[in-house]
Amino acid sequence: MPSPPADHGSALATLLDEGVVWGDAGQWLKHLPDASVDLFFMSPPYADARAYSKIPPDRYVEWFLPFAQSMLEATNDTGSFVVNIKNRVANSGPLKGQRHPYVYELVLELQRMGWWWIETYIWTKPNAIPGRFGPRTKDAFEYVYHFAKGPKPYFDLDAVRVPYKADAAEIARRRKDANGRRNTDAGFGRDRTRTYAHGSADPGNVIAISQTYNQYKGPAGQHTAVMPEGLAEFFVRLLCPAGGIVIDPFAGSGTSIVLARRHGRRAGGIEIHADYVEVARRRLADARAEQSPEQLSIAI
Ligand SMILES: C[S@@+](CC[C@H](N)C(=O)[O-])C[C@H]1O[C@@H](n2cnc3c(N)ncnc32)[C@H](O)[C@@H]1O
């Protein structure tokens, strides 16, 4: 596996140039220049989850924190760090059969490290597959945690607005509402005349995007945990300025990089499995051929 170039500027330039490099994120992240990245966006391996990584939940935080420290240094003052992660049921140890708290432990440690915990998003999957999960319903959501370098991250709500649910007549009626602000018995109220002032709606922090079950199949193989494009697209548009830099340290089949580039950001990633690097590179090459920005593909 090739090592990252020793000088920091070249490591970043190589990532942006190659799209996805074959390597260990732990090594590459240490070589990025300070305050150079607008958005780190990732779906790391979940605890125990897949053949490609078996990190026990009890050791997950210890495994993850060194990556987070390097990313904190490499993020610029208005930059963000977004991690999609999922809880799991412990399959051994004293918590066997219960939900393991590693996700919450990780969040608390990241905050202690100095990351600003800005928001928790819930990604719901309208097409979650039913199965047998003991005393549980099917798993139909995952977390997406938004951390930032400081209190004022770049945030473009207008880039992710969605159509209003109300019909045109209701919107017109509300705009003309002569009563304006309505005080309630509790002593507060809202200016309802401005509800529809933006032309489209705030999507909220629960985002519904169908899971991609037909995995990306390229000539070089396939990846088993491909993220839906809409998820990457939402956060790239929300948290990275046009022309800014997006890095995915656990690139897999390259979804975030493809989407970031499609939306005019500079992007690169790292992937430890050579086969997936091939998949991602093929996908990036295909994406270059069909580049055209699309409508945001989330349904609220
Ligand atoms: C959940 S998958 C990412 C999927 C990706 N978002 C996509 O859409 O294809 C996590 C990836 O992290 C990779 N990985 C695990 N440890 C790594 C490390 N230390 N450095 C780089 N990649 C790593 C795994 O091989 C796996 O492909």
The ligand as a MOL file (V3000), in Angstrom:
LIG
                    3D

  0  0  0     0  0            999 V3000
M  V30 BEGIN CTAB
M  V30 COUNTS 27 29 0 0 0
M  V30 BEGIN ATOM
M  V30 1 C -19.2960 1.9290 5.3500 0
M  V30 2 S -18.0280 1.7870 4.1930 0 CHG=1
M  V30 3 C -18.1310 3.3040 3.2880 0
M  V30 4 C -19.0920 3.2230 2.1490 0
M  V30 5 C -19.0950 4.4580 1.2850 0
M  V30 6 N -19.6810 5.6120 1.9420 0
M  V30 7 C -19.8250 4.1730 -0.0210 0
M  V30 8 O -20.8310 4.8270 -0.3200 0
M  V30 9 O -19.4130 3.2570 -0.7170 0 CHG=-1
M  V30 10 C -16.5550 2.0210 5.1270 0
M  V30 11 C -15.2680 1.8360 4.3290 0
M  V30 12 O -14.1420 2.1930 5.1540 0
M  V30 13 C -13.0350 1.3960 4.7370 0
M  V30 14 N -12.0030 1.4620 5.7940 0
M  V30 15 C -11.9770 0.8250 6.9800 0
M  V30 16 N -10.8840 1.1740 7.6970 0
M  V30 17 C -10.2140 2.1010 6.9400 0
M  V30 18 C -9.0100 2.8370 7.1270 0
M  V30 19 N -8.2670 2.7360 8.2420 0
M  V30 20 N -8.6150 3.6890 6.1430 0
M  V30 21 C -9.3460 3.8220 4.9980 0
M  V30 22 N -10.4850 3.1230 4.7680 0
M  V30 23 C -10.9180 2.2770 5.7160 0
M  V30 24 C -13.6590 0.0180 4.5240 0
M  V30 25 O -12.8700 -0.7770 3.6910 0
M  V30 26 C -15.0090 0.3970 3.8830 0
M  V30 27 O -14.9330 0.3700 2.4590 0
M  V30 END ATOM
M  V30 BEGIN BOND
M  V30 1 1 1 2
M  V30 2 1 2 3
M  V30 3 1 2 10
M  V30 4 1 3 4
M  V30 5 1 4 5
M  V30 6 1 5 6
M  V30 7 1 5 7
M  V30 8 2 7 8
M  V30 9 1 7 9
M  V30 10 1 10 11
M  V30 11 1 11 12
M  V30 12 1 11 26
M  V30 13 1 12 13
M  V30 14 1 13 14
M  V30 15 1 13 24
M  V30 16 1 14 15
M  V30 17 1 14 23
M  V30 18 2 15 16
M  V30 19 1 16 17
M  V30 20 1 17 18
M  V30 21 2 17 23
M  V30 22 1 18 19
M  V30 23 2 18 20
M  V30 24 1 20 21
M  V30 25 2 21 22
M  V30 26 1 22 23
M  V30 27 1 24 25
M  V30 28 1 24 26
M  V30 29 1 26 27
M  V30 END BOND
M  V30 END CTAB
M  END
